[in-house]
């Protein structure tokens, strides 16, 4: 029923030959035939190559039905993920997680239905369901997601750290990557296969990014030369001011450092578990996934609102695995979804024109993200510290 609301709205837009948000850009890319350098339409191509097939399929019946078919595909994928999460409705213990997932999807609204991220979130959920039991299958699914949008690589990193047979994780990634490279070679675009990694390297601090918050308030208060502006080359609202160039340059190494620190903590927790008699690897995978994906958002100079959907898969499964432990992250993520929806699409224009109330909403959202990162990292520490206590959960699982 929830998805029907979005499908009906998409169908209404289809009667007007319209799309919504980034799907306008996607539609233009397909219409231009993904021409030379994979750049067309109002902005450059910034996605890995497996983001192409959904766009091509959505355009199968022309521009008018593009958005409707796009939403329909995400609806089907969400249905499959939800079915697997609940054992197709047969497991009553999963209902809390299922309703939480649906509530989150509804609150995020078009940020989940009008972006490539809407495909990758249920893909990652499906991969995590396989998790430590079927690491090769999980790795293959995550590799497919990574070649659509880079962020599932964070989940792949957590999976690699946690599972016993890491060779299977590597093999799954290699198989998919080889297949993608083969398709790219057949299409004659192999030399440009990794272009998406460089398209955003020179961009500044995006308005919604966590580390942009100080300059956001400098712009709102009219302090110094801080100001908001639209980067038309990449269709992104950014903030400029004293120190933003240096901060922008530091964000990439900070992101890499944060990922290494969190991954190291996952390895430490696993080692502690081995030393003390056992650890719940599934819980460690979910906690590591949440910590890494949150780090990927907090330490990112790109703060696009759709990034929030990255956080949902780990929390949904966490609610099934240990409801008490995951209740706080679940509530925090619902609050993050609400504040994000207020920011975009409701009041983004006000935010981009230095509205102090919306700047406050964005600040609260960013503080919630930092808090979620702290909680998820602390959870990893607790799992390592209390590994012997957690050992019986392994037998139960």
C-alpha positions as a Python dict, from the first residue, in 0.01 Angstrom:
ca = {
    (1, 'X'): (0, 0, 0),
    (2, 'X'): (283, 237, 89),
    (3, 'X'): (457, 177, -242),
    (4, 'X'): (128, 220, -425),
    (5, 'X'): (121, 585, -315),
    (6, 'X'): (454, 649, -485),
    (7, 'X'): (354, 446, -791),
    (8, 'X'): (33, 645, -835),
    (9, 'X'): (219, 973, -805),
    (10, 'X'): (478, 851, -1056),
    (11, 'X'): (199, 752, -1295),
    (12, 'X'): (44, 1097, -1264),
    (13, 'X'): (378, 1254, -1354),
    (14, 'X'): (407, 1013, -1647),
    (15, 'X'): (83, 1150, -1795),
    (16, 'X'): (257, 1489, -1800),
    (17, 'X'): (577, 1350, -1951),
    (18, 'X'): (759, 1448, -1633),
    (19, 'X'): (1010, 1288, -1394),
    (20, 'X'): (1120, 1389, -1044),
    (21, 'X'): (1444, 1517, -892),
    (22, 'X'): (1752, 1333, -1023),
    (23, 'X'): (1547, 1111, -1252),
    (24, 'X'): (1521, 1411, -1486),
    (25, 'X'): (1900, 1388, -1520),
    (26, 'X'): (1895, 1011, -1557),
    (27, 'X'): (1634, 1038, -1832),
    (28, 'X'): (1842, 1295, -2017),
    (29, 'X'): (2149, 1073, -1995),
    (30, 'X'): (1964, 784, -2158),
    (31, 'X'): (1806, 1010, -2420),
    (32, 'X'): (2154, 1133, -2516),
    (33, 'X'): (2271, 775, -2552),
    (34, 'X'): (2537, 806, -2280),
    (35, 'X'): (2754, 969, -2540),
    (36, 'X'): (3128, 1032, -2549),
    (37, 'X'): (3292, 1024, -2204),
    (38, 'X'): (2955, 915, -2063),
    (39, 'X'): (2868, 1283, -2017),
    (40, 'X'): (2537, 1418, -2133),
    (41, 'X'): (2241, 1614, -2010),
    (42, 'X'): (2274, 1880, -1741),
    (43, 'X'): (2562, 1722, -1545),
    (44, 'X'): (2848, 1472, -1589),
    (45, 'X'): (2806, 1099, -1537),
    (46, 'X'): (2910, 1025, -1178),
    (47, 'X'): (2801, 661, -1125),
    (48, 'X'): (2967, 323, -1179),
    (49, 'X'): (2865, 141, -1494),
    (50, 'X'): (2597, -90, -1346),
    (51, 'X'): (2381, 216, -1280),
    (52, 'X'): (2325, 217, -1658),
    (53, 'X'): (2094, -88, -1690),
    (54, 'X'): (1812, 39, -1461),
    (55, 'X'): (1812, 370, -1647),
    (56, 'X'): (1805, 197, -1984),
    (57, 'X'): (1518, -31, -1873),
    (58, 'X'): (1319, 264, -1737),
    (59, 'X'): (1355, 432, -2077),
    (60, 'X'): (1237, 122, -2267),
    (61, 'X'): (900, 284, -2350),
    (62, 'X'): (1029, 635, -2396),
    (63, 'X'): (1066, 939, -2168),
    (64, 'X'): (704, 961, -2049),
    (65, 'X'): (705, 633, -1855),
    (66, 'X'): (1064, 662, -1736),
    (67, 'X'): (987, 770, -1380),
    (68, 'X'): (698, 526, -1337),
    (69, 'X'): (910, 229, -1447),
    (70, 'X'): (1196, 351, -1228),
    (71, 'X'): (970, 355, -920),
    (72, 'X'): (817, 21, -1020),
    (73, 'X'): (1159, -148, -1033),
    (74, 'X'): (1250, -13, -689),
    (75, 'X'): (912, -126, -557),
    (76, 'X'): (971, -482, -680),
    (77, 'X'): (1323, -484, -535),
    (78, 'X'): (1195, -355, -200),
    (79, 'X'): (928, -626, -207),
    (80, 'X'): (1187, -899, -259),
    (81, 'X'): (1407, -760, 19),
    (82, 'X'): (1112, -731, 258),
    (83, 'X'): (998, -1083, 168),
    (84, 'X'): (1340, -1226, 246),
    (85, 'X'): (1361, -1022, 566),
    (86, 'X'): (1035, -1168, 697),
    (87, 'X'): (1071, -1517, 545),
    (88, 'X'): (784, -1411, 319),
    (89, 'X'): (563, -1323, 614),
    (90, 'X'): (604, -1655, 791),
    (91, 'X'): (823, -1529, 1077),
    (92, 'X'): (625, -1313, 1325),
    (93, 'X'): (947, -1214, 1506),
    (94, 'X'): (1049, -1006, 1205),
    (95, 'X'): (739, -786, 1194),
    (96, 'X'): (888, -505, 1403),
    (97, 'X'): (1184, -482, 1166),
    (98, 'X'): (954, -498, 862),
    (99, 'X'): (734, -214, 985),
    (100, 'X'): (1040, -13, 1078),
    (101, 'X'): (1181, -60, 726),
    (102, 'X'): (852, 47, 567),
    (103, 'X'): (827, 349, 797),
    (104, 'X'): (1179, 455, 708),
    (105, 'X'): (1113, 411, 335),
    (106, 'X'): (797, 622, 365),
    (107, 'X'): (970, 901, 559),
    (108, 'X'): (1259, 917, 316),
    (109, 'X'): (1003, 939, 37),
    (110, 'X'): (1142, 1039, -299),
    (111, 'X'): (1500, 1031, -175),
    (112, 'X'): (1465, 655, -191),
    (113, 'X'): (1257, 641, -507),
    (114, 'X'): (1416, 906, -727),
    (115, 'X'): (1784, 817, -688),
    (116, 'X'): (2013, 525, -769),
    (117, 'X'): (2047, 474, -393),
    (118, 'X'): (1689, 343, -395),
    (119, 'X'): (1817, 36, -579),
    (120, 'X'): (2127, -19, -368),
    (121, 'X'): (1958, -8, -24),
    (122, 'X'): (1742, -322, -77),
    (123, 'X'): (2034, -487, -259),
    (124, 'X'): (2250, -439, 50),
    (125, 'X'): (1967, -563, 275),
    (126, 'X'): (1946, -883, 68),
    (127, 'X'): (2325, -923, 88),
    (128, 'X'): (2325, -881, 467),
    (129, 'X'): (2050, -1142, 499),
    (130, 'X'): (2293, -1391, 343),
    (131, 'X'): (2575, -1240, 551),
    (132, 'X'): (2817, -1469, 729),
    (133, 'X'): (2625, -1785, 632),
    (134, 'X'): (2681, -1741, 258),
    (135, 'X'): (2975, -1500, 221),
    (136, 'X'): (3026, -1571, -149),
    (137, 'X'): (2663, -1494, -234),
    (138, 'X'): (2668, -1186, -12),
    (139, 'X'): (2990, -1069, -176),
    (140, 'X'): (2850, -1112, -528),
    (141, 'X'): (2539, -911, -438),
    (142, 'X'): (2745, -639, -269),
    (143, 'X'): (2980, -621, -568),
    (144, 'X'): (2682, -566, -797),
    (145, 'X'): (2564, -289, -564),
    (146, 'X'): (2910, -133, -556),
    (147, 'X'): (2919, -116, -935),
    (148, 'X'): (2591, 78, -918),
    (149, 'X'): (2687, 317, -636),
    (150, 'X'): (3015, 299, -446),
    (151, 'X'): (2886, 289, -88),
    (152, 'X'): (2815, -91, -66),
    (153, 'X'): (3194, -128, -69),
    (154, 'X'): (3177, -27, 299),
    (155, 'X'): (2956, -327, 368),
    (156, 'X'): (3191, -548, 165),
    (157, 'X'): (3475, -428, 389),
    (158, 'X'): (3279, -524, 701),
    (159, 'X'): (3193, -863, 552),
    (160, 'X'): (3558, -930, 467),
    (161, 'X'): (3663, -844, 822),
    (162, 'X'): (3406, -1068, 989),
    (163, 'X'): (3373, -1394, 795),
    (164, 'X'): (3591, -1703, 846),
    (165, 'X'): (3655, -1770, 477),
    (166, 'X'): (3768, -1435, 337),
    (167, 'X'): (3872, -1595, 9),
    (168, 'X'): (3504, -1635, -79),
    (169, 'X'): (3445, -1264, -25),
    (170, 'X'): (3737, -1176, -251),
    (171, 'X'): (3627, -1430, -511),
    (172, 'X'): (3273, -1291, -523),
    (173, 'X'): (3403, -940, -581),
    (174, 'X'): (3651, -1056, -845),
    (175, 'X'): (3390, -1254, -1039),
    (176, 'X'): (3150, -959, -1060),
    (177, 'X'): (3425, -708, -1139),
    (178, 'X'): (3561, -931, -1415),
    (179, 'X'): (3213, -958, -1563),
    (180, 'X'): (3165, -582, -1548),
    (181, 'X'): (3504, -522, -1709),
    (182, 'X'): (3417, -771, -1983),
    (183, 'X'): (3090, -592, -2060),
    (184, 'X'): (3271, -256, -2059),
    (185, 'X'): (3530, -393, -2303),
    (186, 'X'): (3255, -523, -2531),
    (187, 'X'): (3093, -179, -2528),
    (188, 'X'): (3427, -11, -2597),
    (189, 'X'): (3428, 192, -2272),
    (190, 'X'): (3683, -9, -2071),
    (191, 'X'): (3933, 283, -2054),
    (192, 'X'): (3663, 493, -1888),
    (193, 'X'): (3542, 224, -1647),
    (194, 'X'): (3676, 407, -1339),
    (195, 'X'): (3599, 761, -1450),
    (196, 'X'): (3330, 792, -1183),
    (197, 'X'): (3606, 797, -918),
    (198, 'X'): (3748, 1123, -1051),
    (199, 'X'): (3432, 1315, -1144),
    (200, 'X'): (3380, 1454, -794),
    (201, 'X'): (3739, 1500, -683),
    (202, 'X'): (3749, 1878, -731),
    (203, 'X'): (3412, 1962, -581),
    (204, 'X'): (3386, 2177, -270),
    (205, 'X'): (3201, 2128, 57),
    (206, 'X'): (2837, 2042, -15),
    (207, 'X'): (2577, 2234, 182),
    (208, 'X'): (2439, 1934, 374),
    (209, 'X'): (2772, 1765, 453),
    (210, 'X'): (2843, 1715, 824),
    (211, 'X'): (3177, 1898, 821),
    (212, 'X'): (3020, 2192, 636),
    (213, 'X'): (2807, 2283, 941),
    (214, 'X'): (3040, 2559, 1075),
    (215, 'X'): (3047, 2734, 738),
    (216, 'X'): (2672, 2686, 703),
    (217, 'X'): (2623, 2902, 1012),
    (218, 'X'): (2887, 3153, 901),
    (219, 'X'): (2687, 3194, 580),
    (220, 'X'): (2355, 3220, 767),
    (221, 'X'): (2498, 3482, 1005),
    (222, 'X'): (2672, 3671, 725),
    (223, 'X'): (3016, 3636, 878),
    (224, 'X'): (3313, 3708, 654),
    (225, 'X'): (3299, 3585, 297),
    (226, 'X'): (3113, 3262, 369),
    (227, 'X'): (2829, 3205, 124),
    (228, 'X'): (2624, 2938, -52),
    (229, 'X'): (2641, 2888, -427),
    (230, 'X'): (2526, 2643, -691),
    (231, 'X'): (2798, 2440, -860),
    (232, 'X'): (2624, 2409, -1195),
    (233, 'X'): (2885, 2166, -1330),
    (234, 'X'): (2767, 1893, -1092),
    (235, 'X'): (2424, 2031, -999),
    (236, 'X'): (2516, 2071, -631),
    (237, 'X'): (2468, 2345, -370),
    (238, 'X'): (2795, 2416, -193),
    (239, 'X'): (2931, 2651, 75),
    (240, 'X'): (3244, 2858, 32),
    (241, 'X'): (3435, 3055, 291),
    (242, 'X'): (3766, 3087, 477),
    (243, 'X'): (3918, 2739, 510),
    (244, 'X'): (3668, 2548, 294),
    (245, 'X'): (3929, 2474, 26),
    (246, 'X'): (4160, 2319, 285),
    (247, 'X'): (3873, 2129, 446),
    (248, 'X'): (3761, 1997, 110),
    (249, 'X'): (4111, 1867, 39),
    (250, 'X'): (4127, 1699, 380),
    (251, 'X'): (3795, 1517, 354),
    (252, 'X'): (3916, 1232, 131),
    (253, 'X'): (4211, 1132, 354),
    (254, 'X'): (3989, 1174, 663),
    (255, 'X'): (3732, 941, 509),
    (256, 'X'): (3997, 680, 431),
    (257, 'X'): (4141, 712, 783),
    (258, 'X'): (3798, 675, 943),
    (259, 'X'): (3727, 364, 735),
    (260, 'X'): (4061, 211, 836),
    (261, 'X'): (4006, 287, 1204),
    (262, 'X'): (3657, 134, 1205),
    (263, 'X'): (3773, -171, 1009),
    (264, 'X'): (4061, -211, 1252),
    (265, 'X'): (3813, -202, 1538),
    (266, 'X'): (3609, -478, 1371),
    (267, 'X'): (3921, -694, 1337),
    (268, 'X'): (4009, -621, 1701),
    (269, 'X'): (3663, -723, 1822),
    (270, 'X'): (3683, -1045, 1619),
    (271, 'X'): (4028, -1121, 1760),
    (272, 'X'): (3902, -1062, 2113),
    (273, 'X'): (3620, -1303, 2043),
    (274, 'X'): (3859, -1571, 1928),
    (275, 'X'): (4078, -1520, 2233),
    (276, 'X'): (3788, -1535, 2479),
    (277, 'X'): (3590, -1820, 2336),
    (278, 'X'): (3355, -1679, 2073),
    (279, 'X'): (3172, -1382, 1930),
    (280, 'X'): (2846, -1332, 1742),
    (281, 'X'): (2978, -1274, 1389),
    (282, 'X'): (2639, -1167, 1255),
    (283, 'X'): (2607, -898, 1520),
    (284, 'X'): (2964, -791, 1448),
    (285, 'X'): (2886, -770, 1075),
    (286, 'X'): (2578, -554, 1136),
    (287, 'X'): (2755, -328, 1384),
    (288, 'X'): (3054, -296, 1152),
    (289, 'X'): (2828, -218, 859),
    (290, 'X'): (2647, 57, 1046),
    (291, 'X'): (2973, 207, 1175),
    (292, 'X'): (3137, 204, 831),
    (293, 'X'): (2837, 341, 639),
    (294, 'X'): (2789, 615, 900),
    (295, 'X'): (3158, 700, 873),
    (296, 'X'): (3121, 715, 494),
    (297, 'X'): (2853, 982, 546),
    (298, 'X'): (3002, 1181, 835),
    (299, 'X'): (3348, 1208, 676),
    (300, 'X'): (3218, 1290, 329),
    (301, 'X'): (3232, 1632, 167),
    (302, 'X'): (2928, 1525, -34),
    (303, 'X'): (2623, 1536, 193),
    (304, 'X'): (2345, 1438, -43),
    (305, 'X'): (2024, 1364, 151),
    (306, 'X'): (1969, 1026, -17),
    (307, 'X'): (2283, 899, 158),
    (308, 'X'): (2067, 838, 465),
    (309, 'X'): (1917, 527, 301),
    (310, 'X'): (2261, 364, 333),
    (311, 'X'): (2204, 326, 707),
    (312, 'X'): (1874, 137, 697),
    (313, 'X'): (1972, -221, 597),
    (314, 'X'): (2197, -286, 898),
    (315, 'X'): (1941, -139, 1140),
    (316, 'X'): (1652, -342, 994),
    (317, 'X'): (1840, -669, 1040),
    (318, 'X'): (1974, -554, 1375),
    (319, 'X'): (1620, -519, 1507),
    (320, 'X'): (1565, -887, 1430),
    (321, 'X'): (1897, -1000, 1569),
    (322, 'X'): (1888, -804, 1898),
    (323, 'X'): (1590, -572, 1941),
    (324, 'X'): (1711, -418, 2266),
    (325, 'X'): (2060, -336, 2137),
    (326, 'X'): (1933, -188, 1811),
    (327, 'X'): (1635, 9, 1944),
    (328, 'X'): (1832, 331, 1994),
    (329, 'X'): (1993, 333, 1645),
    (330, 'X'): (1647, 259, 1499),
    (331, 'X'): (1489, 559, 1676),
    (332, 'X'): (1782, 783, 1581),
    (333, 'X'): (1753, 683, 1217),
    (334, 'X'): (1382, 761, 1212),
    (335, 'X'): (1466, 1108, 1347),
    (336, 'X'): (1737, 1141, 1082),
    (337, 'X'): (1480, 1048, 816),
    (338, 'X'): (1231, 1308, 944),
    (339, 'X'): (1484, 1591, 956),
    (340, 'X'): (1621, 1491, 615),
    (341, 'X'): (1270, 1499, 465),
    (342, 'X'): (1220, 1847, 607),
    (343, 'X'): (1545, 1954, 444),
    (344, 'X'): (1473, 1793, 108),
    (345, 'X'): (1238, 1816, -67),
    (346, 'X'): (1021, 2032, 162),
    (347, 'X'): (1234, 2333, 257),
    (348, 'X'): (1556, 2303, 60),
    (349, 'X'): (1499, 2638, -109),
    (350, 'X'): (1475, 2810, 230),
    (351, 'X'): (1789, 2630, 350),
    (352, 'X'): (1984, 2737, 42),
    (353, 'X'): (1882, 3098, 109),
    (354, 'X'): (2028, 3109, 461),
    (355, 'X'): (1710, 3037, 654),
    (356, 'X'): (1822, 3001, 1020),
    (357, 'X'): (1541, 2762, 1117),
    (358, 'X'): (1630, 2517, 840),
    (359, 'X'): (1998, 2558, 922),
    (360, 'X'): (1907, 2448, 1275),
    (361, 'X'): (1718, 2144, 1140),
    (362, 'X'): (2019, 2048, 930),
    (363, 'X'): (2250, 2095, 1228),
    (364, 'X'): (2033, 1865, 1438),
    (365, 'X'): (2037, 1606, 1158),
    (366, 'X'): (2416, 1622, 1135),
    (367, 'X'): (2454, 1592, 1513),
    (368, 'X'): (2232, 1284, 1501),
    (369, 'X'): (2465, 1135, 1238),
    (370, 'X'): (2769, 1202, 1455),
    (371, 'X'): (2586, 1052, 1751),
    (372, 'X'): (2496, 744, 1549),
    (373, 'X'): (2862, 703, 1451),
    (374, 'X'): (2969, 726, 1815),
    (375, 'X'): (2706, 471, 1922),
    (376, 'X'): (2795, 226, 1645),
    (377, 'X'): (3168, 251, 1716),
    (378, 'X'): (3101, 203, 2087),
    (379, 'X'): (2894, -105, 2002),
    (380, 'X'): (3194, -254, 1823),
    (381, 'X'): (3408, -187, 2130),
    (382, 'X'): (3150, -350, 2357),
    (383, 'X'): (3130, -657, 2133),
    (384, 'X'): (3506, -698, 2158),
    (385, 'X'): (3521, -624, 2529),
    (386, 'X'): (3235, -860, 2616),
    (387, 'X'): (3314, -1124, 2356),
    (388, 'X'): (3305, -1413, 2603),
    (389, 'X'): (2962, -1303, 2727),
    (390, 'X'): (2834, -1291, 2370),
    (391, 'X'): (2959, -1643, 2290),
    (392, 'X'): (2633, -1827, 2369),
    (393, 'X'): (2457, -1616, 2105),
    (394, 'X'): (2671, -1787, 1843),
    (395, 'X'): (2530, -2126, 1932),
    (396, 'X'): (2176, -1988, 1929),
    (397, 'X'): (2228, -1829, 1587),
}
